[in-house]
Amino acid sequence: MFQSMRRAERFNPERFNPVQLSAARFGAILWVMLIVSVAQGQGTKDTIFLVNGESPTLATIQEVHSLYLVVGQRGKSEKIERNKIDRIQWAGEPVELKNAREAVSRREWSAAREQLKGVKGDAVDKFSAAIRVDVQYFDCLIDAQLALSGKGDLDAARTRLFEFGKENRESIQFLPAVELLAELEWARGDGNAAVRFYDQWEKTPWPEFQALALTRQARILYAMQKPSEALIRWKSLSERDGVDPFQRALAATGITLCEMAAGNATVEQVQQIEQKIRDTDSDQEAVLSGMYLCLGYAHVLQKQPTDALLAFLHVDTLFEDRVTDHAEALAQLLPLWEEQGRQDRVREVQSRLQEQYGGTYWVRHAASGLVDR
């Protein structure tokens, strides 16, 4: 009896009204068509990924400049400034470019090179000018990073990147190319040229770009044994409007170090740097890494090799991802381990320097026995 009732319930004709069924099917078809339409629309738009993890912007890029983009979205044009942009995925770009870009973000230079092989030469000509410029930029970037790691030719990489910048001054990749050129010049031993390239970042309208430029200039000049010139950069950073408070604190440690280098270094000055470190939030890795470098140099000036060793080890163990700081810290650890009689650690550091940063200034500098102290 109950089975008969369940069968009757299952075959209730009111629940299978043909008009209702057709309407349901029609609605489902419309929904699928809408999804496909949206997906196809995304394929014809450029995707601008923004810094700080903000939601990407899906739009049509109408103008490209080194300092900003003009994008069209919902019938309106909008400007997006360069300091807000992390990366761009161009509409219709080849998958090889996307994969190469992702490999670069992981610092997998050889893998990125393999990906780009599929879109070089005649294979890239069918794409838009913007895509061709991006392919050229990443090709130059990979050459430069391989050279900096000791697996390529610094001079050749510098020449290629310089030509790219000269031909693409209005490219969105112009400023990153300039930054990389500065690091190549520094690796080649031309600190003055590196400082000049960073001048272009210092002249941008954004405090965070200015801070990066002034910090790198100060650090390069200090390594060149020009603390008075480095002091000028640190002071300029500390006085800039809109500079992040933690960047200002880093500038204060740089000022203290340069004043110590000028003579009459005191224990109180070392303590000032240590206090700045304690006052800095632990998530400020770039700032803390720079502060520990300053602290290490301050201890060196105070003839405190063990304390200097510990400061540089902080950078080595905690901030390895800060590659420019890390290379510098490793180079400064070499003579300190020598003084400790730890030849095992000397060999280890030499090996890591050569493997990770074989083309940098610090490897040649350390190998020559002229690490600035």
N, C-alpha and C positions, 0 to 999 in steps of 0.2 A: 504493500500500500504506500509506504513512504517512498519507495523507489519510483512508483508511478507519479507521485506528487512532484518529486524532484525533476523527473523527465518533463512533466507538464510545465514546471517553472522554467526549465531551461529553454523550452520552445515557445515561450510566451510571445505571440506575434507582435504585441505592442512594443516589446523591447527591441524588435528588429524591423522597425518601420523603415521602409526603403528610402523615404524622403530624408529622414534623420541620418541614415547611413551614408547617403550621397553627400549630404552637407558636411558630415564629419570628414569624409575622404577629401572633399574639396578644400576644407580648411587645412588639413594636413599637407596637401600638395602646395597650397599657398605658403605655408610656413617653411617648407623645404626650399621653395623658390626664393623666399626672402633671405634665408641663410646663405644660399649659393650666391645671390646678388651681392650681399654684404662682403662675402669672401672675395668675390671677383673685384669689388670696389677697392678692397684693401690692397689687392695686387697691383692696382694702378696708382697707388699713393706712395709717397715717400714716408718713411718712419723715422722720426727724430727722437732719439733716446736722450733723456735729460739727466743732468747730474743729480746726486742725492736721492736716487731711486724714485723720482717722480714718474707719473704715468707718461708713457711715450706719446708724442703728438703725431697723429696720422693726417697728413696734408700733402698738398702739391707744392714743392719748392719752386718758387717763381724767380728768385734772385739769390745768387751766392756771392758773398763777400768774405774777406778774411775776418771781419769783426762781427758779422751777423748774417742771418738768413732772412729772406722775405718769403713767407709761406701763404698759400691760399687755402682757406678753410671755411666751409659754409658760406661761400659767396663774399667773404671778406679777406683782406690781406693783413698779415700780422708780422711783426719783426721779432725774431728770436736772437738774442745776443749770444756771441760765441761762448762766453763764460757759463752759459746755461746748458750748453750742448755737450753730451758725452760722446755720442757717435751717431752716424746716419746710416740707415739701410735704404738704398735707393730703389725706387720702383723698377722692376725688371732686371735687377742686378743678377749676375750669375751666382750660382750656389757656391762656386769656388771662392769668390770674393768674400762672401759671408763666412765661410769656413776659415778662410785665412785670417779674417778680422778676429774671430773667436780664438784661434790659435795664438795670435799676437797678444790677446788679453791674458793668456795663460803663460806668456813668455816662451812659447814653443816655436822658436824661430825656424827650425828646419822643417817642421810640419807645415808651418805657414808658407814656406817657400814651395813645398810640394803642391799645395793647393793652388797657388798662383800660376803654376806652370800651365794650367789648362786655359788661362785667359791672357796669355801674353802673345805678342806678335799679331798676326792676322786675326787670331781668335777674338781679340778685344775690339777690333775696329767696328763691329756691328752694334756695339753698345753706345749709349749716350756719352756726351763729352764729360759729364760729371762722373760717370762710372769709370771712364778711361783715366781721369785724373786720380781717382781713388786707387785704382789698380797701380798706377805709377807711383803714388805716394807710398803705398804699403810695400811695394817692391824695393823702394829706396830705404824705407824704415827697416826692413828685414836685413838688407845689406849692412846698414849701420849697426844694428844690434849684434849681428854675427861678428862684425869687426870689433865691437867693444868687448865681446866675450872672448876675443882672441882667435876667432875662426874665420876671419876675413881681412880685407885690406882697408885700413883706415883712410888712406889717401884717396883711394878709388871711391869709397863710400861717401866721403866728404864731398868730392867733386860731383857725384851724381845728385846728392841731396841739394847741393848749392844750385845746380842747374834747375832742379825741380822748383826750388823756391823762386828763382829768378823768372821762370816761365809762368808761375802760378801764384802771383802775389795776391790775387783776389780769391784764391781757393780757401775753403774752410779749413784745409789742412796746412795753411801757410804758417800759422803760429806754432803748431806742434813740430813742423819741420825746422823752424828757427831754433826751438829749444833743443832739438836733437843735434842740430849743427853746432850749437854752443858746446854740447857735451863731446862731440867729435873733435872740436878744436882743442878742448881741454885735454882730451886723451892724447892728442898729437903733441901736447906740450905748449900750445899757444894760448896761455891763459888770458892774455890781453884781447885776443880775438873772441874768446868765449865770453868775456865781459861785454864786449861790444854787441854781440848777438843778443845777449840778455837785455840790453838796453831797449830792444824792440818790445819785449814783454813789459818792461818797467813803464813804457809810455802808453800802455793800454789803459782804458778808463776803469778797470776793475781792481779793487784792493787786493783780492786774492792772487791775481796775476802779478801785480806789482810786488807783493810779498814774496812770491816764488823767485822772481828775478833778483830782488835785492838780497835775499838769503843766499842764493847760489853765487852771486857776485861776491858777497862778503866772504863766503867760505873759500872760493877760489883765490881771492886776493890774500887771505890769511895763509893759505897753503903756499903762496908765492912769496911769503915772508914780507908782506906789505900790510902790516896790521893797521897802520894809520889810514890807508885807503879803505880797508875793510870796515874800520870804525865809522867812516863817513856813510857807508851803506847801511850799517846797523842803526845808526842814528836817524837816517832818513826813514827807515822802516818804522821806527818807534814813534815818529812824528806824523805819519800819514793818517789822514782821516779815513774812517771806515775799516781800518785794519782790525782783524779778529784779536781779542784780548790775549789769547794764547800766543799768537804770532808776535804780539807786542812784548810778551814775556820772554819769548825766544830772543828777540832783538836785545832785550836787557841783558841776557846772559852773554850775547855776543859783544855788547859794549863793555861789560866787565872784563871779558877775556882780553879784548884789544887793549884796554887800559892796563891790565896786568903785563901784557907783552911790551908795553911802552916803558916799563921799569917799575921798581918798588912794589912788586906783587905782595899781597898780604893774605893771611889766613882768612881774614874777614871777607875778602872778595870771593874766595872759594866757597865760604859759607853762604854768601849771597846767591851763588849759582845753585847750590844744593837746596836752598829754600825755594827758589823758583821751580825746581823739579818737584819738590813736595807739594807745591801749590797747583800743579798742573794735573788735570784730569787724566786718568789712565788711558782713555780712548783717544787722546791726542798723540798718536804715534809719531807723526811727522815732527811735531814740536819736541816731544821727549827725546827722540833720536838725536835731533840737533843739539839739544841741551846736554845730553850725555857726552857728545863729542866735545862741546865746550868745556865740560867738567874735566874730561880726560886731559885736554890741553892745559887747563889751569893747574892740574896736579903735576904735569910735566914741568911747568914753569916753577912750581914750588919744590921741585926735586923730590917728588913723592911717587916713585915708579909703581909701587904696589897699588896705591889708590888710583893711579892713572890706568893701570892694567884692569882694575875692576870696572872703571867707568867705560872703557872701550869694550870690555866683555859684555856689558849691558846691551850695547848696540848690536854686537855679534849674536847674542842669544835671544834678544827680545824683538829686534827690529830688522831681521834679515830681509824682509820684503822691501825695505827702504834701500834700494840697491846702491844708490850713490853714497849714502851714509855708510852702508855696510862695507863697501869696498874700502872706504877711507879708514874705517875702524880696524879692519883686518890689517891694512898696511901699517897702522900705528901700533898694532899688537906685536909685530915682528921684533923690533928692537927691545921691547919690554920683556918678551919671553927670552930673548938673548941674555938680557941682564939677569934673569932668573936662572939661567943655565939650563933651560928646558928645550933642548934641541928637538925633542919629540914634538913639542907644540910648535916650534919654529917650522919644522917640515910640514906639519899638518896645515898651518896657516898659509905657507907658501903654495902648497898644493891647491888649496881652496881658492886662493887668489888667482892662480893661473887658470884653473878650470872655469871659474865663474866670471872673472873680470880680466881675462888675459890681454885684452887690447886697451885697457884703461890707463890713465895717467898713473894711478896708484901702483899698478903692477910694475911698470918700468921704473917708477920712483923708488919703490921698495927694493927692487932688484939692484938698483944702483947704490944702495946703502945710504941714500940721502933723504930719508924720511924726515920731514920738517918737525922739529921738536922745540 
